[in-house]
Amino acid sequence: MDYKRAMLQYDVAIVGTGPAGERGATRAAYLGKKTCVIEKEAVPGGACANTGTIPSKALRETALSLLQAKRRDVHGFILQVASDITIPALMGRRGLVTAREHTRIRNRLALHSVETFRGTASFIDPHTLRVAVPDGGSQDIRAEVILLAPGTRPLHPSHIPVDHSHVYDSDSILLLDKVPRSLAVLGGGVAGCEYASLFAALGVHVTVVDSRDRVMPFLDAELSQELERLWTEFGVVLKHQTRAQKVEPGDVDVLVTLGDGSRIVADKVLVAAGRLGNVEALNLEAAGLKADDRGYLKVNEHFQTEVPHIYAAGDVIGFPGLAATAMEQGRVAMTHALGATDFRTELSGEVPTGIYTIPELSSVGETEEALQKKGVPYVVGRSGFIENARANLIGEPVGWVKLLVSPDTLRVLGVHAIGPQASELVHLGAAVMVLKGTYEYFMDAVFNYPTLGEVYKFAAYDARRRIKERKVARLERVASDRP
């Protein structure tokens, strides 16, 4: 039976309950606004809690634990993964963590008196959303401010048959019934690299196909290059500057033909070709909006679309498409929309990037390439985890922390880390940068021993040495120029 209920009035209406939607809703409600969220799925949390971040990290933790256990070389201890074990079994605590995330999100929304509607939202006009509810009816909602946070889904290139039984995307790969012997990963972005790492750690023969000259080129080049170098130790095969031209699933395996004429035979294929914004159902034209060909919405620094009272945040606005940035985008968007001058109305200038490959990658601030392009002088201070006692104890003595330091002001310009818990460690560097500190803080600070954080101290010592060398070289040049 199709029927329409009376229109409801809200100050703020939000589409989606992923990281951006949830945080935007709680900020709006905290600011005293009558707020509702609209979620098309039966559970909240979006891809972060249900198909992407939490599930994939659950599998990664298992893969990392297995790898660390092997490296610790405990005599008399035999570690072996059963040949018939399933991927869901390897994901361990995924179900518990996801369930707790659902409960946490519902409790947070309830705590702030945010009302939740289950259904698919579409615009009737710039201020009105119609929610198609599961019982076949609809509910119209009018709001002064609207935040769009519908998330994204995996992109399926037209020439690649993603059948979810031989050829998977970054959502369905977690539904594998068992660990494959070999995997071809098509795409060297964040998702492709994270899955390539964890499957390689599980003993799978992995081949990564990427059209660029290095994976994740938005990172400091040395980070990408170091990850690729470490991958070769796992036996990962990298094929750069080529694409999959044809993918042919067979009864047992899949044949992938590349643009350079070479071929790959793999048990399974993962297509990691990017994502598409979930905007088709929104009827954006009725609101005066238009998405690009990837379904992404254009916003300004306040996450405001071309229609001033409509904001967008999270994956649907494109790069970087990370849960952490989406959370802040949602908060900042609603802060600006509601004129709350006590809070920031722009995203922090020092937003860290955390990528959960094995080993982890994390960055904050400038890259070497960016500084070179700007003509900004800098020195590099570096310390490797091979000399860190804690890294050796946990069986992960790989990678390094790199500081980019101004030789003139001594300020930290960037921090780049690859290695154990890099995504945690980067926050210390980010704090020093935001507080306008110098690299000398790391030399003066007392670090617990043994800890991974101690690596900062030795990176700072290295930076000090290079600053001294730079000064000496400058004095020598001045002396040589004298008549």
C-alpha positions in Angstrom: 0.0 0.0 0.0 1.5 3.3 -1.1 0.7 6.3 1.2 2.3 9.5 2.3 2.6 10.8 5.9 2.3 14.4 7.0 5.4 16.5 6.4 7.8 16.8 9.4 9.9 19.9 10.1 13.5 19.9 11.3 16.3 22.4 11.6 18.8 19.9 10.2 18.3 16.7 8.1 21.2 14.4 7.3 21.4 11.6 4.7 23.6 8.8 5.9 24.9 7.5 9.3 28.5 6.8 8.3 31.4 8.8 10.0 30.4 12.1 8.4 26.7 11.8 8.9 26.9 10.6 12.5 29.4 13.3 13.6 27.4 16.0 11.7 24.2 14.9 13.4 25.7 15.0 16.9 27.3 18.4 16.3 24.0 19.9 15.0 22.1 18.4 18.0 24.7 19.6 20.4 24.2 23.1 19.0 20.6 22.9 20.0 19.1 22.1 16.6 16.2 19.7 16.0 18.0 17.0 13.9 17.2 13.9 12.1 19.2 11.3 10.1 18.0 9.2 7.2 19.6 5.7 6.7 18.7 3.4 3.9 20.3 0.3 5.5 19.0 -1.7 8.5 22.1 -0.8 10.5 24.0 2.5 11.0 27.6 3.1 10.3 27.9 3.0 6.5 30.8 1.3 4.7 33.1 2.2 7.6 31.3 -0.1 10.1 29.8 -2.7 7.8 31.7 -3.4 4.5 35.0 -1.5 4.6 37.0 0.0 7.5 36.1 -2.2 10.4 35.8 -5.6 8.5 39.0 -5.1 6.5 40.9 -4.1 9.6 39.7 -7.1 11.5 41.1 -9.4 8.8 44.3 -7.3 8.8 44.8 -7.7 12.5 44.7 -11.5 12.1 47.1 -11.4 9.2 49.5 -9.1 11.1 49.4 -11.3 14.2 50.2 -14.4 12.2 53.1 -12.6 10.6 54.5 -11.2 13.9 54.2 -14.6 15.5 56.3 -16.2 12.7 58.9 -13.4 13.1 59.3 -13.9 16.8 60.7 -17.3 16.2 59.5 -18.9 19.5 61.2 -22.4 19.7 58.8 -25.2 20.1 55.8 -23.2 18.9 54.3 -24.2 15.6 52.0 -21.9 13.8 49.9 -23.2 10.9 46.8 -21.9 9.3 44.3 -24.6 8.4 44.0 -25.1 4.7 40.2 -25.0 4.8 39.8 -21.9 7.0 37.4 -19.3 5.7 37.9 -15.6 5.4 35.0 -14.8 7.9 36.7 -17.1 10.4 40.0 -15.2 10.0 38.2 -11.9 10.7 37.9 -12.9 14.3 36.3 -10.1 16.3 34.8 -8.4 13.4 31.3 -9.3 14.4 31.8 -8.1 18.0 33.4 -4.8 16.9 30.7 -4.1 14.3 27.9 -4.9 16.7 29.4 -2.6 19.3 29.8 0.2 16.6 26.1 -0.2 15.8 25.2 0.1 19.4 27.6 3.1 20.0 26.1 5.0 17.0 22.5 4.4 18.0 23.3 5.4 21.6 25.1 8.6 20.5 22.2 9.6 18.3 19.7 8.8 21.0 21.8 10.7 23.6 21.5 13.8 21.5 17.8 13.3 20.7 18.5 12.8 17.0 15.6 11.1 15.3 16.4 8.3 12.8 14.4 7.4 9.7 14.9 4.1 7.8 14.5 4.6 4.1 15.9 6.0 0.8 16.0 9.8 0.6 15.4 11.9 -2.5 14.9 15.7 -3.0 11.5 17.1 -3.8 12.8 20.6 -3.7 16.0 22.2 -2.2 14.6 22.1 1.4 12.4 18.9 1.2 13.4 15.2 1.2 11.1 12.4 0.6 12.0 9.2 2.5 10.8 6.0 0.8 10.3 3.7 3.8 10.4 -0.1 3.8 6.7 -0.5 4.3 6.0 1.0 0.9 5.0 4.4 2.0 6.9 7.6 2.2 7.7 10.4 4.7 8.4 14.0 3.6 10.9 15.9 5.7 11.6 19.6 5.4 14.8 21.1 6.9 16.5 24.5 6.9 19.9 22.8 6.6 20.7 19.5 4.8 23.9 17.5 5.0 24.5 14.8 2.4 26.7 12.0 3.5 25.5 9.0 1.5 28.9 7.4 1.1 30.2 5.5 -1.9 30.4 2.0 -3.4 33.0 0.2 -5.5 33.4 1.2 -9.1 33.0 -1.7 -11.6 34.8 -0.9 -14.9 32.5 -1.9 -17.8 35.0 -4.3 -19.4 35.6 -6.3 -16.2 33.0 -8.9 -15.2 32.7 -8.5 -11.4 30.8 -11.7 -10.5 31.7 -11.9 -6.8 32.7 -15.5 -7.2 35.8 -15.2 -9.3 36.2 -11.5 -9.7 35.5 -9.4 -6.6 35.3 -5.8 -5.5 36.6 -4.2 -2.3 33.3 -5.0 -0.5 32.7 -8.6 -1.7 36.3 -9.7 -1.3 35.6 -10.2 2.4 33.0 -12.9 1.5 35.6 -15.3 0.1 34.9 -18.8 1.3 38.6 -19.6 1.8 42.0 -18.0 1.4 43.0 -18.2 -2.3 46.4 -19.5 -3.5 46.9 -16.4 -5.7 45.3 -13.0 -6.1 45.5 -10.4 -8.8 44.8 -6.9 -7.5 43.8 -4.4 -10.2 44.6 -0.9 -8.8 47.3 0.6 -6.6 45.1 2.9 -4.5 44.5 2.7 -0.8 42.0 -0.2 -0.9 44.1 -2.2 -3.4 47.3 -1.8 -1.4 45.7 -2.6 1.9 44.2 -5.9 0.6 47.4 -6.8 -1.3 49.3 -6.4 1.9 47.1 -8.5 4.1 46.6 -11.3 1.6 50.4 -11.4 1.1 50.8 -11.7 4.9 48.5 -14.7 4.8 50.8 -16.4 2.3 48.8 -15.7 -0.9 50.8 -15.0 -4.0 49.8 -11.4 -4.9 50.2 -9.5 -8.2 49.4 -5.8 -8.2 48.6 -4.1 -11.5 48.7 -0.3 -11.5 48.6 2.2 -14.3 50.9 4.7 -12.5 54.7 4.5 -11.9 54.2 3.9 -8.1 51.4 3.0 -5.8 49.5 5.7 -4.0 51.3 8.6 -5.7 49.7 11.2 -3.3 52.1 10.0 -0.6 55.7 11.1 -0.1 57.5 9.2 -2.8 59.8 7.5 -0.4 56.9 6.0 1.5 55.4 4.4 -1.6 58.8 3.2 -2.8 59.7 1.7 0.6 56.3 -0.1 0.7 57.0 -1.6 -2.7 60.5 -2.7 -1.6 59.1 -4.4 1.4 56.4 -6.0 -0.6 59.0 -7.8 -2.8 60.2 -9.5 0.4 56.7 -11.0 0.7 56.9 -12.1 -2.9 54.4 -9.5 -4.2 54.8 -8.9 -7.9 54.3 -5.3 -9.1 53.3 -4.4 -12.7 53.3 -0.7 -13.2 52.1 1.6 -16.0 49.7 -0.9 -17.4 46.0 -1.8 -17.0 43.9 -4.9 -17.3 42.5 -5.0 -20.8 40.6 -8.3 -20.4 39.5 -10.4 -17.5 38.3 -14.0 -18.3 37.0 -16.1 -15.4 37.3 -19.9 -15.9 36.1 -22.9 -13.9 39.2 -22.9 -11.7 41.0 -19.6 -12.1 41.0 -16.2 -13.9 43.0 -15.1 -16.9 43.9 -11.4 -16.9 45.4 -9.9 -20.1 47.3 -6.6 -19.5 47.7 -3.6 -21.8 51.4 -4.4 -22.3 50.5 -7.9 -23.7 51.5 -9.9 -20.6 49.1 -12.3 -18.9 48.3 -13.2 -15.3 46.6 -16.4 -14.1 45.2 -16.1 -10.5 42.7 -18.0 -8.4 40.8 -14.8 -7.7 40.9 -11.2 -8.9 40.2 -8.0 -6.8 39.1 -5.0 -8.8 40.1 -1.9 -6.8 39.4 0.8 -9.4 38.0 3.5 -7.2 34.5 4.3 -5.9 31.3 5.9 -7.0 29.2 8.3 -5.0 25.8 7.0 -3.9 23.8 9.8 -5.4 21.5 8.2 -8.0 18.5 8.0 -5.7 18.8 11.6 -4.3 17.2 13.3 -7.3 19.9 16.1 -7.0 18.4 18.1 -9.9 15.3 18.9 -7.7 17.7 20.6 -5.3 19.7 22.4 -8.0 22.7 20.2 -7.6 24.7 18.0 -10.0 27.4 15.4 -9.3 30.4 14.7 -11.5 30.8 11.5 -13.5 32.0 9.6 -10.4 29.0 10.7 -8.4 31.1 13.1 -6.3 29.7 16.5 -5.1 31.7 19.7 -5.3 32.1 21.6 -2.1 34.0 24.6 -0.7 36.3 24.8 2.3 33.3 24.7 4.6 31.8 21.6 2.8 29.1 23.8 1.4 27.7 22.9 -2.1 26.6 25.3 -4.7 23.2 25.5 -2.9 24.2 27.4 0.3 22.1 25.5 2.8 23.1 22.1 1.4 26.4 20.6 2.6 28.2 17.4 1.7 30.9 15.4 3.6 32.6 12.1 3.6 33.5 9.8 0.7 30.9 11.5 -1.5 33.1 14.5 -2.0 36.1 12.5 -3.1 39.7 12.4 -2.0 40.9 11.5 0.6 37.9 9.3 1.4 39.1 8.3 4.8 36.9 7.7 7.9 38.9 10.1 10.1 38.6 13.0 7.7 35.0 12.3 7.1 34.3 12.6 10.8 35.9 16.1 10.9 34.2 17.1 7.7 30.8 16.4 9.2 31.5 18.4 12.3 33.0 21.3 10.4 30.1 21.4 7.9 27.5 21.6 10.6 29.5 24.1 12.6 29.7 26.4 9.7 26.1 25.9 8.6 24.8 26.8 12.1 27.1 29.7 12.7 28.7 28.3 15.8 31.7 30.7 16.1 33.0 28.8 19.2 34.1 25.9 17.0 36.3 25.6 13.9 34.5 26.2 10.6 37.4 24.8 8.5 39.3 21.6 8.6 42.6 21.6 10.5 45.6 22.3 8.3 47.4 19.3 9.7 45.2 16.3 8.8 47.0 12.9 9.1 46.6 10.1 6.6 46.6 6.6 7.9 46.8 3.6 5.5 46.5 0.1 6.9 48.9 -1.8 4.7 51.4 -4.2 6.2 53.4 -2.4 7.3 51.3 0.7 8.1 51.8 4.0 6.4 51.0 7.4 7.9 51.8 11.0 7.1 51.1 14.5 8.2 52.2 17.8 6.7 54.4 18.4 3.6 56.0 15.8 1.4 59.5 16.2 0.1 58.1 16.6 -3.4 55.8 19.5 -2.3 58.6 21.3 -0.5 60.9 21.0 -3.5 58.2 22.3 -5.8 57.7 25.3 -3.5 61.4 25.9 -3.2 61.3 25.6 0.6 64.6 24.5 2.2 64.4 21.4 4.5 66.5 18.6 5.9 65.5 15.0 6.5 65.9 13.3 9.9 65.3 9.5 9.8 65.4 6.6 12.2 64.7 3.0 11.4 62.7 0.5 13.4 65.4 -2.1 13.0 67.2 -0.2 15.8 64.1 0.1 18.0 63.9 -2.5 20.8 60.0 -2.5 21.0 59.7 -3.1 17.2 62.1 -6.1 17.5 60.2 -7.5 20.5 56.9 -7.5 18.6 58.4 -9.0 15.5 58.0 -6.0 13.2 61.4 -4.2 12.9 60.7 -2.8 9.4 60.4 0.8 8.1 61.2 4.2 9.6 60.0 7.6 10.8 61.1 10.5 8.7 61.0 14.2 9.8 61.1 17.1 7.4 62.6 20.0 9.3 63.2 23.7 8.4 67.0 24.4 8.8 66.1 28.0 9.5 63.2 27.9 11.9 63.7 24.3 13.1 60.0 23.8 12.7 58.7 20.4 11.8 57.3 20.6 8.3 56.2 17.0 7.8 56.2 13.6 9.3 56.2 10.4 7.3 56.2 6.9 8.9 56.2 3.3 7.6 56.3 0.5 10.1 54.5 -0.8 13.2 51.6 1.4 14.5 52.6 4.2 12.1 49.0 5.5 12.2 49.3 5.9 16.0 52.8 7.3 16.0 52.1 10.1 13.5 49.8 11.9 16.0 52.8 12.9 18.2 54.4 14.6 15.2 51.1 16.2 14.2 50.7 17.7 17.7 54.2 19.3 17.6 53.4 20.7 14.2 50.0 22.2 15.2 51.5 23.7 18.3 54.3 25.2 16.2 57.0 23.3 17.9 60.5 22.5 16.7 62.2 19.2 16.2 64.1 19.9 19.4 61.1 18.7 21.4 61.8 15.1 20.4 65.4 15.4 21.6 64.4 16.9 24.9 61.4 14.6 25.6 61.8 11.5 27.8 60.3 8.5 26.1 59.4 5.3 27.9 61.7 2.4 27.1 61.1 0.2 25.2 58.5 2.0 23.1 58.0 2.6 19.4 57.7 6.3 20.0 61.4 6.5 20.9 62.1 6.4 17.2 61.3 10.1 17.1 64.2 11.0 19.3 66.7 9.3 17.0 65.1 10.8 13.9 65.5 14.2 15.6 69.2 13.5 16.3 69.6 12.7 12.6 68.0 16.0 11.7 70.3 17.9 14.0 73.3 16.3 12.4 72.1 17.2 8.9 71.4 20.8 10.0 75.0 21.1 11.3 76.3 19.6 8.0 74.3 22.1 6.1 75.7 25.0 8.1 79.3 23.8 7.7 78.8 23.4 3.9 77.4 26.9 3.7 80.4 28.4 5.6 82.8 26.5 3.4 81.1 27.9 0.3 81.3 31.4 1.7 85.0 30.9 2.4 85.7 29.5 -1.1 84.0 32.5 -2.7 86.3 35.0 -1.0 89.1 36.5 -3.1 
